[in-house]
Amino acid sequence: MTILRLLPLQLAVVMVATWFCGWVAQRLRQPRVIGEIAGGILLGPVALGRLLPAMTTILFRPDRLQGMEYVSNVGLVAFLFLVGSELELRELARDVRRVAATTAGSMLLPFALGALISPLLLRHYGVEPAKTGVFVIFLAVAMSITALPVLARILSDREAMGRPVDAEVAQQSLLSAAMNDALAWCVLAALLAVLHGGGAAEIMVRLGLLLAFTLLMTEVVRPQLRRVSLPDGLWWVVLIVLPAASAWVTNALGIHLFFGAFLAGMCVPRERVQGKVEHLFRGVSAWTLPAFFALTGLRMRPELFHAGGWGDLLLVLAAAVTGKVAGAMLGARAMGTAWPAALRIGVLLNTRGLVELIVLNAGYREGILNAPVFTLLVCMAVITTAMTGPLLDLTTRRNVM
């Protein structure tokens, strides 16, 4: 069976699994994306590969996944373009000191803890010797991620259920998550540029081209898009072509396409994305991102947990949760936020979700992460995101807030 003939069947199975698990997650008062991620994981060796190995071989053999990779990339470009467009830079400027302190705490402490535990993971699982330094930095950055879109969804869901988070806490958490995302993407883009470079001169050229393209987008394209007046039809063309072209450029520079799509989103006027265009991109990502979740599940290795991996998972979770919650809480408190509100901000910024999975998959494709470490970090991303709502409920019941 050719890849083109197999692809519709693959996508149909993926859609049924992820949408059903998303529906279950909603009934459990979790964000739908948690269920969709779980559905993708269940299609891999964790569940389907054990129960129906013949079906997995037919549908998801490694040499038959090229079509799903293409679909996944379309979903990532659409999703990250929306993430970038949701950054309210003007809001950041209004309370920059408080947001900067919270962001710094929520990134620096988990970054340090990630670097601290990396030698242990290297000793247990190893990576290519040439990529050891990159692995340490990548792991530290992965620990520091906060998922802005999932965080926003958790806040809106709680409001709809009559359990809203305090407006000031929600605003500060969202702005800190936005700054966190922007900084994390920049660090990862630079890291991938270094990884793809050869000698020192080639690395500097690659970083220089990345910086030049970023400045072109932020200092030329962004102001022009805010000044120009175009018919609606031309805006549709711009908003579809721009993320695709930007993603292509960064991919050609040796950086992942995620940075280009995110950068394009930051450059467009927010009011131009709202409405029909936003619905289009959300629709595209809703139909294509399940392929990304399935690919994530297929890369996981359940045998890790038969060889003492549970202890390493607990270590990774302890570093990730302690770093995020304590770091954000201390950063917010340093700027005068009350302890209860600071704790709530820390709990919210512990949300990693889909953004973390995008980063981890990029690391896996680049050979920075091997399958066991990838499996550990995916589990960490899912667990830390799923615990956000229950932790908020727990602290509320104990009158911590």
Backbone hydrogen bonds, N-H to C=O, Kabsch-Sander energy under -0.5 kcal/mol:
donor,donor_aa,acceptor,acceptor_aa,energy
6,L,2,T,-2.2
7,L,3,I,-2.4
9,L,5,R,-0.5
10,Q,6,L,-2.5
11,L,7,L,-2.9
12,A,8,P,-2.0
13,V,9,L,-2.2
14,V,10,Q,-2.4
15,M,11,L,-2.8
16,V,12,A,-2.2
17,A,13,V,-2.2
18,T,14,V,-2.8
19,W,15,M,-2.7
20,F,16,V,-2.0
21,C,17,A,-2.2
22,G,18,T,-2.2
23,W,19,W,-2.2
24,V,20,F,-2.3
25,A,21,C,-2.3
26,Q,22,G,-2.0
27,R,23,W,-1.7
28,L,24,V,-1.3
29,R,26,Q,-1.6
30,Q,25,A,-2.7
34,I,31,P,-1.4
35,G,31,P,-0.9
36,E,32,R,-2.1
37,I,33,V,-2.5
38,A,34,I,-2.3
39,G,35,G,-2.6
40,G,36,E,-2.0
41,I,37,I,-2.2
42,L,38,A,-2.3
43,L,39,G,-0.9
43,L,40,G,-0.6
44,G,41,I,-1.5
46,V,41,I,-0.5
47,A,44,G,-1.1
48,L,42,L,-2.7
49,G,44,G,-2.4
50,R,47,A,-1.1
51,L,47,A,-2.7
52,L,48,L,-2.9
56,T,52,L,-2.0
57,T,53,P,-2.2
58,I,54,A,-2.1
59,L,55,M,-2.7
60,F,56,T,-2.8
61,R,57,T,-0.6
64,R,61,R,-2.9
65,L,62,P,-1.1
69,E,65,L,-2.0
70,Y,66,Q,-1.8
71,V,67,G,-2.1
72,S,68,M,-2.7
73,N,69,E,-2.2
74,V,70,Y,-1.9
75,G,71,V,-2.0
76,L,72,S,-2.3
77,V,73,N,-2.3
78,A,74,V,-2.2
79,F,75,G,-2.6
80,L,76,L,-2.8
81,F,77,V,-1.8
82,L,78,A,-1.7
83,V,79,F,-2.1
84,G,80,L,-2.4
85,S,81,F,-2.0
86,E,82,L,-1.2
86,E,83,V,-0.6
87,L,84,G,-1.2
88,E,86,E,-0.5
89,L,87,L,-1.1
92,L,88,E,-1.7
93,A,89,L,-1.8
94,R,90,R,-1.0
95,D,91,E,-0.8
95,D,92,L,-0.7
96,V,93,A,-0.8
99,V,95,D,-2.3
100,A,96,V,-2.7
101,A,97,R,-2.2
102,T,98,R,-2.1
103,T,99,V,-2.8
104,A,100,A,-2.7
105,G,101,A,-2.3
106,S,102,T,-2.3
107,M,103,T,-1.1
107,M,104,A,-0.6
108,L,104,A,-3.2
109,L,105,G,-1.3
111,F,107,M,-1.9
112,A,108,L,-2.6
113,L,109,L,-2.5
114,G,110,P,-2.5
115,A,111,F,-2.3
116,L,112,A,-1.9
117,I,113,L,-2.0
118,S,114,G,-1.1
120,L,117,I,-0.5
121,L,117,I,-1.7
122,L,118,S,-2.6
123,R,119,P,-2.2
124,H,120,L,-2.0
125,Y,121,L,-2.8
126,G,121,L,-0.9
126,G,122,L,-0.8
131,K,128,E,-2.3
132,T,129,P,-1.3
135,F,131,K,-2.5
136,V,132,T,-2.0
137,I,133,G,-1.9
138,F,134,V,-2.9
139,L,135,F,-2.9
140,A,136,V,-2.0
141,V,137,I,-2.5
142,A,138,F,-2.8
143,M,139,L,-1.9
144,S,140,A,-0.7
144,S,141,V,-1.0
145,I,141,V,-0.5
145,I,142,A,-0.8
147,A,351,T,-2.3
148,L,146,T,-1.0
151,L,147,A,-2.4
152,A,148,L,-2.6
153,R,149,P,-2.0
154,I,150,V,-2.5
155,L,151,L,-2.2
156,S,152,A,-2.2
157,D,153,R,-2.6
158,R,154,I,-2.2
159,E,155,L,-1.8
160,A,156,S,-2.2
161,M,157,D,-1.6
162,G,159,E,-1.4
163,R,158,R,-3.1
170,A,166,D,-2.8
171,Q,167,A,-2.6
172,Q,168,E,-2.4
173,S,169,V,-2.4
174,L,170,A,-2.5
175,L,171,Q,-2.5
176,S,172,Q,-2.2
177,A,173,S,-2.5
178,A,174,L,-2.2
179,M,175,L,-2.3
180,N,176,S,-2.5
181,D,177,A,-2.7
182,A,178,A,-2.3
183,L,179,M,-2.4
184,A,180,N,-2.6
185,W,181,D,-2.6
186,C,182,A,-1.8
187,V,183,L,-2.4
188,L,184,A,-2.6
189,A,185,W,-2.5
190,A,186,C,-2.2
191,L,187,V,-2.4
192,L,188,L,-2.6
193,A,189,A,-2.0
194,V,190,A,-2.2
195,L,191,L,-2.3
196,H,192,L,-2.2
197,G,193,A,-1.0
203,I,199,G,-2.2
204,M,200,A,-2.3
205,V,201,A,-2.2
206,R,202,E,-2.4
207,L,203,I,-2.7
208,G,204,M,-2.5
209,L,205,V,-2.5
210,L,206,R,-2.2
211,L,207,L,-2.5
212,A,208,G,-2.6
213,F,209,L,-2.5
214,T,210,L,-2.3
215,L,211,L,-2.6
216,L,212,A,-2.3
217,M,213,F,-2.3
218,T,214,T,-2.6
219,E,215,L,-2.9
220,V,216,L,-1.3
221,V,216,L,-2.4
222,R,217,M,-2.4
224,Q,220,V,-1.9
225,L,221,V,-2.6
226,R,222,R,-1.3
227,R,223,P,-1.1
227,R,224,Q,-0.5
228,V,224,Q,-2.8
230,L,228,V,-0.5
235,W,231,P,-1.9
236,W,232,D,-2.0
237,V,233,G,-1.5
238,V,234,L,-2.7
239,L,235,W,-2.8
240,I,236,W,-1.0
241,V,237,V,-2.9
242,L,238,V,-2.8
244,A,240,I,-0.9
245,A,241,V,-3.0
246,S,242,L,-2.8
247,A,243,P,-2.4
248,W,244,A,-2.0
249,V,245,A,-2.3
250,T,246,S,-2.3
251,N,247,A,-2.0
252,A,248,W,-2.3
253,L,249,V,-1.7
254,G,251,N,-1.3
255,I,250,T,-2.4
259,F,256,H,-1.2
260,G,256,H,-0.7
261,A,257,L,-2.0
262,F,258,F,-2.3
263,L,259,F,-2.6
264,A,260,G,-2.2
265,G,261,A,-1.9
266,M,262,F,-1.7
267,C,263,L,-0.9
267,C,264,A,-0.7
268,V,264,A,-0.8
268,V,265,G,-0.6
272,R,269,P,-1.4
273,V,269,P,-0.9
273,V,270,R,-0.9
274,Q,270,R,-1.7
278,E,273,V,-1.4
279,H,275,G,-2.3
280,L,276,K,-2.2
281,F,277,V,-2.5
282,R,278,E,-2.6
283,G,279,H,-2.3
284,V,280,L,-2.6
285,S,281,F,-2.6
286,A,282,R,-2.3
287,W,283,G,-1.7
288,T,284,V,-1.4
289,L,285,S,-2.7
291,A,288,T,-1.3
292,F,288,T,-0.7
292,F,289,L,-0.7
293,F,289,L,-2.1
294,A,290,P,-2.3
295,L,291,A,-2.2
296,T,292,F,-2.1
297,G,293,F,-2.2
298,L,294,A,-2.3
299,R,295,L,-1.0
299,R,296,T,-0.7
300,M,297,G,-1.0
304,L,301,R,-1.5
305,F,302,P,-1.6
306,H,303,E,-1.6
307,A,304,L,-1.3
309,G,304,L,-1.2
311,G,308,G,-0.7
312,D,308,G,-0.8
313,L,309,G,-2.4
314,L,310,W,-2.3
315,L,311,G,-1.9
316,V,312,D,-2.6
317,L,313,L,-2.8
318,A,314,L,-2.5
319,A,315,L,-2.4
320,A,316,V,-2.6
321,V,317,L,-2.9
322,T,318,A,-2.2
323,G,319,A,-2.1
324,K,320,A,-2.1
325,V,321,V,-2.5
326,A,322,T,-1.8
327,G,322,T,-0.6
327,G,323,G,-1.6
328,A,324,K,-2.4
329,M,325,V,-2.2
330,L,326,A,-2.6
331,G,327,G,-2.2
332,A,328,A,-2.6
333,R,329,M,-2.4
334,A,330,L,-2.0
335,M,331,G,-0.7
335,M,332,A,-0.9
336,G,333,R,-2.1
337,T,332,A,-1.9
342,A,338,A,-2.8
343,L,339,W,-2.6
344,R,340,P,-1.9
345,I,341,A,-2.2
346,G,342,A,-2.2
347,V,343,L,-2.3
348,L,344,R,-2.4
349,L,345,I,-2.5
350,N,346,G,-0.6
350,N,347,V,-0.8
351,T,348,L,-1.6
353,G,381,A,-0.8
355,V,352,R,-0.6
356,E,352,R,-1.2
357,L,353,G,-1.4
358,I,354,L,-2.2
359,V,355,V,-1.9
360,L,356,E,-2.7
361,N,357,L,-2.6
362,A,358,I,-1.9
363,G,359,V,-2.2
364,Y,360,L,-2.2
365,R,361,N,-2.6
366,E,362,A,-1.9
367,G,364,Y,-1.3
368,I,363,G,-2.1
369,L,363,G,-1.5
374,F,370,N,-2.6
375,T,371,A,-2.3
376,L,372,P,-2.2
377,L,373,V,-2.4
378,V,374,F,-2.3
379,C,375,T,-2.2
380,M,376,L,-2.1
381,A,377,L,-2.3
382,V,378,V,-2.3
383,I,379,C,-2.6
384,T,380,M,-2.6
385,T,381,A,-1.5
386,A,382,V,-2.5
387,M,383,I,-1.8
388,T,385,T,-1.2
391,L,387,M,-2.4
392,L,388,T,-2.1
393,D,389,G,-2.4
394,L,390,P,-2.7
395,T,391,L,-2.4
396,T,392,L,-1.8
397,R,393,D,-2.5
398,R,394,L,-1.7
399,N,396,T,-1.8
400,V,395,T,-3.0
401,M,395,T,-0.7
